[in-house]
Amino acid sequence: MPDFARDCLKARNDGRIAASDPVAHLALYPYDEIRDPVLRAMWQDGFVVTRLYGSES
């Protein structure tokens, strides 16, 4: 798997893990808005999907 695809998958999984913490919020994403916009979006996607649909989605 290419590095970028692996990084995207890791970012999404990290977002899902972060969402399982009840005190976590969307603004805690670990990626820079300018330097890593795709990884930021993947992290936020994982976070939001997990919060909306639970960890089984």
Buried (B, 14 or more C-beta within 10 A) or exposed (E): EEEEEEBBEBBBEBBBBBBEEEEBEEEEBEBEEEEBEEBBBBBBBBBBBBBEEEEEE
